[in-house]
Amino acid sequence: MTTAALVVLFLACLGIVAVGIRFLLAPRVAMAGYGVAPDSLRALTEIKGVRDIASGVVLLVVWATAGHSALGWAMVAAALTPVADALIVLRNGGRLPTALGVHGVTAALLLAAGLTLALV
Protein backbone atom coordinates (compact mmCIF):
# COMPACT_ATOMS: atom_id res chain seq x y z
CA MET A 1 0.00 0.00 0.00
CA THR A 2 2.81 2.43 0.89
CA THR A 3 4.64 1.66 -2.34
CA ALA A 4 1.51 2.33 -4.39
CA ALA A 5 0.94 5.63 -2.60
CA LEU A 6 4.56 6.66 -3.20
CA VAL A 7 4.26 5.80 -6.90
CA VAL A 8 1.08 7.90 -7.16
CA LEU A 9 2.82 10.75 -5.30
CA PHE A 10 5.85 10.58 -7.58
CA LEU A 11 3.67 10.59 -10.70
CA ALA A 12 1.66 13.51 -9.33
CA CYS A 13 4.87 15.43 -8.66
CA LEU A 14 6.07 14.79 -12.21
CA GLY A 15 2.66 15.86 -13.47
CA ILE A 16 2.66 19.17 -11.63
CA VAL A 17 6.21 19.87 -12.82
CA ALA A 18 5.01 19.20 -16.38
CA VAL A 19 2.08 21.58 -15.89
CA GLY A 20 4.49 24.24 -14.65
CA ILE A 21 6.77 23.73 -17.63
CA ARG A 22 3.77 24.06 -19.95
CA PHE A 23 2.85 27.37 -18.31
CA LEU A 24 6.39 28.60 -19.01
CA LEU A 25 6.70 27.30 -22.58
CA ALA A 26 3.14 27.64 -23.86
CA PRO A 27 1.28 30.01 -21.53
CA ARG A 28 -1.77 30.57 -23.74
CA VAL A 29 -2.27 26.82 -24.21
CA ALA A 30 -1.73 26.25 -20.49
CA MET A 31 -4.23 28.94 -19.52
CA ALA A 32 -6.83 27.46 -21.87
CA GLY A 33 -6.10 23.98 -20.49
CA TYR A 34 -6.48 25.37 -16.98
CA GLY A 35 -9.96 26.52 -17.99
CA VAL A 36 -9.62 30.32 -18.16
CA ALA A 37 -9.08 32.89 -20.89
CA PRO A 38 -5.43 33.10 -21.94
CA ASP A 39 -5.32 36.85 -21.28
CA SER A 40 -7.01 36.82 -17.86
CA LEU A 41 -4.78 38.81 -15.52
CA ARG A 42 -7.20 38.18 -12.65
CA ALA A 43 -6.92 34.41 -13.14
CA LEU A 44 -3.12 34.62 -13.19
CA THR A 45 -2.99 36.63 -9.98
CA GLU A 46 -5.38 34.22 -8.29
CA ILE A 47 -3.29 31.24 -9.46
CA LYS A 48 -0.14 32.89 -8.06
CA GLY A 49 -1.84 33.79 -4.80
CA VAL A 50 -3.09 30.27 -4.18
CA ARG A 51 0.33 28.80 -4.98
CA ASP A 52 2.08 31.22 -2.63
CA ILE A 53 -0.32 30.28 0.16
CA ALA A 54 0.15 26.57 -0.57
CA SER A 55 3.94 26.99 -0.54
CA GLY A 56 3.81 28.44 2.96
CA VAL A 57 1.38 25.81 4.21
CA VAL A 58 3.52 22.99 2.81
CA LEU A 59 6.57 24.29 4.68
CA LEU A 60 4.56 24.49 7.92
CA VAL A 61 3.30 20.93 7.44
CA VAL A 62 6.84 19.67 6.78
CA TRP A 63 8.00 21.41 9.94
CA ALA A 64 5.14 20.05 12.03
CA THR A 65 5.46 16.48 10.82
CA ALA A 66 9.10 15.93 9.90
CA GLY A 67 11.08 18.34 12.05
CA HIS A 68 13.59 21.08 11.47
CA SER A 69 16.04 19.14 9.29
CA ALA A 70 13.41 18.22 6.70
CA LEU A 71 12.03 21.76 6.91
CA GLY A 72 15.51 23.09 6.15
CA TRP A 73 15.85 21.00 3.01
CA ALA A 74 12.33 21.95 1.94
CA MET A 75 13.27 25.62 2.38
CA VAL A 76 16.37 25.12 0.23
CA ALA A 77 14.16 23.62 -2.48
CA ALA A 78 11.60 26.41 -2.04
CA ALA A 79 14.32 29.00 -2.73
CA LEU A 80 13.89 28.09 -6.39
CA THR A 81 10.68 30.13 -6.40
CA PRO A 82 12.14 33.55 -5.51
CA VAL A 83 15.16 32.92 -7.77
CA ALA A 84 12.75 32.28 -10.64
CA ASP A 85 10.67 35.29 -9.59
CA ALA A 86 13.76 37.52 -9.83
CA LEU A 87 14.48 36.21 -13.31
CA ILE A 88 10.86 36.74 -14.33
CA VAL A 89 11.03 40.35 -13.11
CA LEU A 90 14.19 40.99 -15.13
CA ARG A 91 12.95 39.16 -18.22
CA ASN A 92 9.78 41.24 -18.26
CA GLY A 93 11.31 44.69 -17.99
CA GLY A 94 11.36 44.96 -14.20
CA ARG A 95 14.02 46.78 -12.27
CA LEU A 96 17.18 45.08 -11.02
CA PRO A 97 16.84 46.62 -7.52
CA THR A 98 13.37 45.08 -7.20
CA ALA A 99 14.50 41.72 -8.55
CA LEU A 100 17.41 41.58 -6.12
CA GLY A 101 15.93 43.51 -3.19
CA VAL A 102 12.67 41.59 -3.01
CA HIS A 103 13.22 38.22 -4.66
CA GLY A 104 16.99 37.90 -4.28
CA VAL A 105 16.85 38.68 -0.57
CA THR A 106 13.99 36.21 -0.12
CA ALA A 107 15.98 33.48 -1.87
CA ALA A 108 19.09 34.25 0.20
CA LEU A 109 17.10 34.12 3.46
CA LEU A 110 15.46 30.83 2.51
CA LEU A 111 18.82 29.32 1.61
CA ALA A 112 20.58 30.59 4.74
CA ALA A 113 17.82 29.57 7.14
CA GLY A 114 17.19 26.32 5.28
CA LEU A 115 20.83 25.24 5.33
CA THR A 116 21.12 26.22 8.98
CA LEU A 117 18.13 24.05 9.88
CA ALA A 118 19.13 21.18 7.58
CA LEU A 119 22.71 20.92 8.75
CA VAL A 120 22.31 21.25 12.53
HELIX and SHEET records of a PDB file:
HELIX    1   1 THR A    2  LEU A   25  1                                  24    
HELIX    2   2 PRO A   27  TYR A   34  1                                   8    
HELIX    3   3 LEU A   41  ALA A   78  1                                  38    
HELIX    4   4 LEU A   80  ARG A   91  1                                  12    
HELIX    5   5 LEU A   96  THR A   98  1                                   3    
HELIX    6   6 ALA A   99  GLY A  104  3                                   6    
HELIX    7   7 VAL A  105  LEU A  119  1                                  15    
END                                                                             
